[in-house]
Amino acid sequence: MYKIVKMYYDKGIYTKENVAVFVKAGKITAGQYEEIAGEVYK
């Protein structure tokens, strides 16, 4: 799931808020969020 979310984020399809939803759903970790979005997960 990480690769898909990162790809969509890099293409501008997902926002940081969209990526945070995947953390809340347990699909990616907070650390993976930080790698994708470049900021600490809140």
PyMOL Python script that loads the backbone (N, CA, C, O; Angstrom):
from pymol import cmd

cmd.read_pdbstr("""\
ATOM      1  N   MET A   1       0.830  -1.193   0.000  1.00  0.00           N
ATOM      2  CA  MET A   1       0.000   0.000   0.000  1.00  0.00           C
ATOM      3  C   MET A   1       0.877   1.261   0.000  1.00  0.00           C
ATOM      4  O   MET A   1       0.529   2.271  -0.611  1.00  0.00           O
ATOM      5  N   TYR A   2       2.013   1.182   0.693  1.00  0.00           N
ATOM      6  CA  TYR A   2       2.918   2.336   0.775  1.00  0.00           C
ATOM      7  C   TYR A   2       3.307   2.839  -0.613  1.00  0.00           C
ATOM      8  O   TYR A   2       3.256   4.039  -0.882  1.00  0.00           O
ATOM      9  N   LYS A   3       3.695   1.919  -1.488  1.00  0.00           N
ATOM     10  CA  LYS A   3       4.152   2.318  -2.822  1.00  0.00           C
ATOM     11  C   LYS A   3       3.048   3.036  -3.601  1.00  0.00           C
ATOM     12  O   LYS A   3       3.308   4.016  -4.299  1.00  0.00           O
ATOM     13  N   ILE A   4       1.842   2.550  -3.478  1.00  0.00           N
ATOM     14  CA  ILE A   4       0.718   3.155  -4.198  1.00  0.00           C
ATOM     15  C   ILE A   4       0.430   4.561  -3.668  1.00  0.00           C
ATOM     16  O   ILE A   4       0.265   5.507  -4.438  1.00  0.00           O
ATOM     17  N   VAL A   5       0.373   4.680  -2.347  1.00  0.00           N
ATOM     18  CA  VAL A   5       0.090   5.991  -1.741  1.00  0.00           C
ATOM     19  C   VAL A   5       1.191   6.982  -2.106  1.00  0.00           C
ATOM     20  O   VAL A   5       0.903   8.132  -2.438  1.00  0.00           O
ATOM     21  N   LYS A   6       2.447   6.547  -2.049  1.00  0.00           N
ATOM     22  CA  LYS A   6       3.568   7.444  -2.392  1.00  0.00           C
ATOM     23  C   LYS A   6       3.487   7.875  -3.842  1.00  0.00           C
ATOM     24  O   LYS A   6       3.699   9.046  -4.157  1.00  0.00           O
ATOM     25  N   MET A   7       3.183   6.946  -4.722  1.00  0.00           N
ATOM     26  CA  MET A   7       3.086   7.280  -6.142  1.00  0.00           C
ATOM     27  C   MET A   7       1.993   8.327  -6.376  1.00  0.00           C
ATOM     28  O   MET A   7       2.210   9.302  -7.096  1.00  0.00           O
ATOM     29  N   TYR A   8       0.830   8.127  -5.775  1.00  0.00           N
ATOM     30  CA  TYR A   8      -0.280   9.064  -5.948  1.00  0.00           C
ATOM     31  C   TYR A   8       0.049  10.426  -5.340  1.00  0.00           C
ATOM     32  O   TYR A   8      -0.328  11.460  -5.893  1.00  0.00           O
ATOM     33  N   TYR A   9       0.749  10.432  -4.204  1.00  0.00           N
ATOM     34  CA  TYR A   9       1.143  11.692  -3.584  1.00  0.00           C
ATOM     35  C   TYR A   9       2.145  12.426  -4.472  1.00  0.00           C
ATOM     36  O   TYR A   9       2.025  13.633  -4.686  1.00  0.00           O
ATOM     37  N   ASP A  10       3.124  11.700  -4.981  1.00  0.00           N
ATOM     38  CA  ASP A  10       4.144  12.304  -5.843  1.00  0.00           C
ATOM     39  C   ASP A  10       3.546  12.870  -7.124  1.00  0.00           C
ATOM     40  O   ASP A  10       4.055  13.854  -7.660  1.00  0.00           O
ATOM     41  N   LYS A  11       2.473  12.262  -7.621  1.00  0.00           N
ATOM     42  CA  LYS A  11       1.805  12.750  -8.834  1.00  0.00           C
ATOM     43  C   LYS A  11       0.831  13.894  -8.545  1.00  0.00           C
ATOM     44  O   LYS A  11       0.276  14.487  -9.470  1.00  0.00           O
ATOM     45  N   GLY A  12       0.623  14.204  -7.254  1.00  0.00           N
ATOM     46  CA  GLY A  12      -0.272  15.298  -6.890  1.00  0.00           C
ATOM     47  C   GLY A  12      -1.736  14.883  -6.785  1.00  0.00           C
ATOM     48  O   GLY A  12      -2.621  15.730  -6.670  1.00  0.00           O
ATOM     49  N   ILE A  13      -1.984  13.582  -6.826  1.00  0.00           N
ATOM     50  CA  ILE A  13      -3.364  13.096  -6.728  1.00  0.00           C
ATOM     51  C   ILE A  13      -3.816  13.104  -5.268  1.00  0.00           C
ATOM     52  O   ILE A  13      -4.948  13.483  -4.967  1.00  0.00           O
ATOM     53  N   TYR A  14      -2.922  12.681  -4.355  1.00  0.00           N
ATOM     54  CA  TYR A  14      -3.228  12.694  -2.924  1.00  0.00           C
ATOM     55  C   TYR A  14      -2.566  13.891  -2.263  1.00  0.00           C
ATOM     56  O   TYR A  14      -1.462  14.293  -2.631  1.00  0.00           O
ATOM     57  N   THR A  15      -3.266  14.457  -1.272  1.00  0.00           N
ATOM     58  CA  THR A  15      -2.711  15.524  -0.437  1.00  0.00           C
ATOM     59  C   THR A  15      -2.176  14.896   0.852  1.00  0.00           C
ATOM     60  O   THR A  15      -2.338  13.697   1.079  1.00  0.00           O
ATOM     61  N   LYS A  16      -1.550  15.700   1.680  1.00  0.00           N
ATOM     62  CA  LYS A  16      -1.065  15.207   2.971  1.00  0.00           C
ATOM     63  C   LYS A  16      -2.232  14.703   3.814  1.00  0.00           C
ATOM     64  O   LYS A  16      -2.092  13.730   4.555  1.00  0.00           O
ATOM     65  N   GLU A  17      -3.373  15.362   3.701  1.00  0.00           N
ATOM     66  CA  GLU A  17      -4.558  14.937   4.447  1.00  0.00           C
ATOM     67  C   GLU A  17      -5.039  13.565   3.977  1.00  0.00           C
ATOM     68  O   GLU A  17      -5.462  12.738   4.785  1.00  0.00           O
ATOM     69  N   ASN A  18      -4.970  13.330   2.669  1.00  0.00           N
ATOM     70  CA  ASN A  18      -5.353  12.014   2.134  1.00  0.00           C
ATOM     71  C   ASN A  18      -4.427  10.931   2.671  1.00  0.00           C
ATOM     72  O   ASN A  18      -4.875   9.845   3.040  1.00  0.00           O
ATOM     73  N   VAL A  19      -3.134  11.235   2.712  1.00  0.00           N
ATOM     74  CA  VAL A  19      -2.156  10.261   3.187  1.00  0.00           C
ATOM     75  C   VAL A  19      -2.406   9.968   4.672  1.00  0.00           C
ATOM     76  O   VAL A  19      -2.271   8.824   5.105  1.00  0.00           O
ATOM     77  N   ALA A  20      -2.764  10.974   5.439  1.00  0.00           N
ATOM     78  CA  ALA A  20      -3.043  10.789   6.869  1.00  0.00           C
ATOM     79  C   ALA A  20      -4.206   9.822   7.089  1.00  0.00           C
ATOM     80  O   ALA A  20      -4.229   9.099   8.085  1.00  0.00           O
ATOM     81  N   VAL A  21      -5.157   9.804   6.181  1.00  0.00           N
ATOM     82  CA  VAL A  21      -6.288   8.878   6.292  1.00  0.00           C
ATOM     83  C   VAL A  21      -5.803   7.433   6.254  1.00  0.00           C
ATOM     84  O   VAL A  21      -6.350   6.578   6.950  1.00  0.00           O
ATOM     85  N   PHE A  22      -4.786   7.156   5.450  1.00  0.00           N
ATOM     86  CA  PHE A  22      -4.247   5.799   5.371  1.00  0.00           C
ATOM     87  C   PHE A  22      -3.567   5.395   6.679  1.00  0.00           C
ATOM     88  O   PHE A  22      -3.586   4.222   7.049  1.00  0.00           O
ATOM     89  N   VAL A  23      -2.968   6.358   7.378  1.00  0.00           N
ATOM     90  CA  VAL A  23      -2.370   6.064   8.686  1.00  0.00           C
ATOM     91  C   VAL A  23      -3.488   5.719   9.672  1.00  0.00           C
ATOM     92  O   VAL A  23      -3.396   4.729  10.397  1.00  0.00           O
ATOM     93  N   LYS A  24      -4.538   6.534   9.698  1.00  0.00           N
ATOM     94  CA  LYS A  24      -5.660   6.297  10.617  1.00  0.00           C
ATOM     95  C   LYS A  24      -6.321   4.954  10.354  1.00  0.00           C
ATOM     96  O   LYS A  24      -6.802   4.303  11.281  1.00  0.00           O
ATOM     97  N   ALA A  25      -6.347   4.537   9.100  1.00  0.00           N
ATOM     98  CA  ALA A  25      -6.970   3.264   8.724  1.00  0.00           C
ATOM     99  C   ALA A  25      -6.032   2.079   8.962  1.00  0.00           C
ATOM    100  O   ALA A  25      -6.440   0.928   8.809  1.00  0.00           O
ATOM    101  N   GLY A  26      -4.776   2.355   9.335  1.00  0.00           N
ATOM    102  CA  GLY A  26      -3.833   1.280   9.596  1.00  0.00           C
ATOM    103  C   GLY A  26      -3.215   0.678   8.344  1.00  0.00           C
ATOM    104  O   GLY A  26      -2.657  -0.418   8.394  1.00  0.00           O
ATOM    105  N   LYS A  27      -3.309   1.377   7.230  1.00  0.00           N
ATOM    106  CA  LYS A  27      -2.757   0.857   5.974  1.00  0.00           C
ATOM    107  C   LYS A  27      -1.283   1.197   5.794  1.00  0.00           C
ATOM    108  O   LYS A  27      -0.548   0.451   5.146  1.00  0.00           O
ATOM    109  N   ILE A  28      -0.843   2.332   6.369  1.00  0.00           N
ATOM    110  CA  ILE A  28       0.579   2.691   6.394  1.00  0.00           C
ATOM    111  C   ILE A  28       0.906   3.168   7.809  1.00  0.00           C
ATOM    112  O   ILE A  28       0.003   3.486   8.583  1.00  0.00           O
ATOM    113  N   THR A  29       2.176   3.216   8.140  1.00  0.00           N
ATOM    114  CA  THR A  29       2.585   3.655   9.474  1.00  0.00           C
ATOM    115  C   THR A  29       2.829   5.165   9.497  1.00  0.00           C
ATOM    116  O   THR A  29       2.921   5.814   8.455  1.00  0.00           O
ATOM    117  N   ALA A  30       2.931   5.705  10.717  1.00  0.00           N
ATOM    118  CA  ALA A  30       3.248   7.128  10.862  1.00  0.00           C
ATOM    119  C   ALA A  30       4.624   7.427  10.259  1.00  0.00           C
ATOM    120  O   ALA A  30       4.833   8.496   9.684  1.00  0.00           O
ATOM    121  N   GLY A  31       5.553   6.489  10.389  1.00  0.00           N
ATOM    122  CA  GLY A  31       6.883   6.661   9.796  1.00  0.00           C
ATOM    123  C   GLY A  31       6.822   6.732   8.280  1.00  0.00           C
ATOM    124  O   GLY A  31       7.540   7.512   7.655  1.00  0.00           O
ATOM    125  N   GLN A  32       5.961   5.914   7.696  1.00  0.00           N
ATOM    126  CA  GLN A  32       5.797   5.949   6.239  1.00  0.00           C
ATOM    127  C   GLN A  32       5.145   7.264   5.811  1.00  0.00           C
ATOM    128  O   GLN A  32       5.490   7.820   4.768  1.00  0.00           O
ATOM    129  N   TYR A  33       4.213   7.755   6.608  1.00  0.00           N
ATOM    130  CA  TYR A  33       3.612   9.067   6.327  1.00  0.00           C
ATOM    131  C   TYR A  33       4.698  10.128   6.269  1.00  0.00           C
ATOM    132  O   TYR A  33       4.719  10.961   5.363  1.00  0.00           O
ATOM    133  N   GLU A  34       5.601  10.090   7.245  1.00  0.00           N
ATOM    134  CA  GLU A  34       6.679  11.080   7.301  1.00  0.00           C
ATOM    135  C   GLU A  34       7.583  10.986   6.080  1.00  0.00           C
ATOM    136  O   GLU A  34       8.047  12.008   5.573  1.00  0.00           O
ATOM    137  N   GLU A  35       7.839   9.762   5.600  1.00  0.00           N
ATOM    138  CA  GLU A  35       8.657   9.587   4.397  1.00  0.00           C
ATOM    139  C   GLU A  35       7.949  10.167   3.166  1.00  0.00           C
ATOM    140  O   GLU A  35       8.586  10.785   2.313  1.00  0.00           O
ATOM    141  N   ILE A  36       6.656   9.970   3.081  1.00  0.00           N
ATOM    142  CA  ILE A  36       5.891  10.425   1.918  1.00  0.00           C
ATOM    143  C   ILE A  36       5.702  11.941   1.953  1.00  0.00           C
ATOM    144  O   ILE A  36       6.007  12.633   0.982  1.00  0.00           O
ATOM    145  N   ALA A  37       5.195  12.452   3.081  1.00  0.00           N
ATOM    146  CA  ALA A  37       4.809  13.856   3.161  1.00  0.00           C
ATOM    147  C   ALA A  37       5.959  14.785   3.541  1.00  0.00           C
ATOM    148  O   ALA A  37       5.877  15.992   3.312  1.00  0.00           O
ATOM    149  N   GLY A  38       7.017  14.247   4.110  1.00  0.00           N
ATOM    150  CA  GLY A  38       8.154  15.064   4.494  1.00  0.00           C
ATOM    151  C   GLY A  38       7.923  15.881   5.749  1.00  0.00           C
ATOM    152  O   GLY A  38       8.595  16.889   5.974  1.00  0.00           O
ATOM    153  N   GLU A  39       6.973  15.449   6.569  1.00  0.00           N
ATOM    154  CA  GLU A  39       6.731  16.134   7.841  1.00  0.00           C
ATOM    155  C   GLU A  39       6.266  15.108   8.868  1.00  0.00           C
ATOM    156  O   GLU A  39       5.840  14.007   8.519  1.00  0.00           O
ATOM    157  N   VAL A  40       6.356  15.489  10.136  1.00  0.00           N
ATOM    158  CA  VAL A  40       5.981  14.593  11.234  1.00  0.00           C
ATOM    159  C   VAL A  40       4.464  14.402  11.225  1.00  0.00           C
ATOM    160  O   VAL A  40       3.702  15.356  11.068  1.00  0.00           O
ATOM    161  N   TYR A  41       4.046  13.146  11.398  1.00  0.00           N
ATOM    162  CA  TYR A  41       2.611  12.840  11.478  1.00  0.00           C
ATOM    163  C   TYR A  41       2.054  13.383  12.785  1.00  0.00           C
ATOM    164  O   TYR A  41       2.620  13.159  13.855  1.00  0.00           O
ATOM    165  N   LYS A  42       0.943  14.097  12.689  1.00  0.00           N
ATOM    166  CA  LYS A  42       0.342  14.718  13.881  1.00  0.00           C
ATOM    167  C   LYS A  42      -0.795  13.881  14.413  1.00  0.00           C
ATOM    168  O   LYS A  42      -1.416  14.248  15.411  1.00  0.00           O
TER     169      LYS A  42
END
""", "prot")
cmd.dss("prot")
cmd.show_as("cartoon", "prot")
cmd.util.cbc("prot")
cmd.orient("prot")
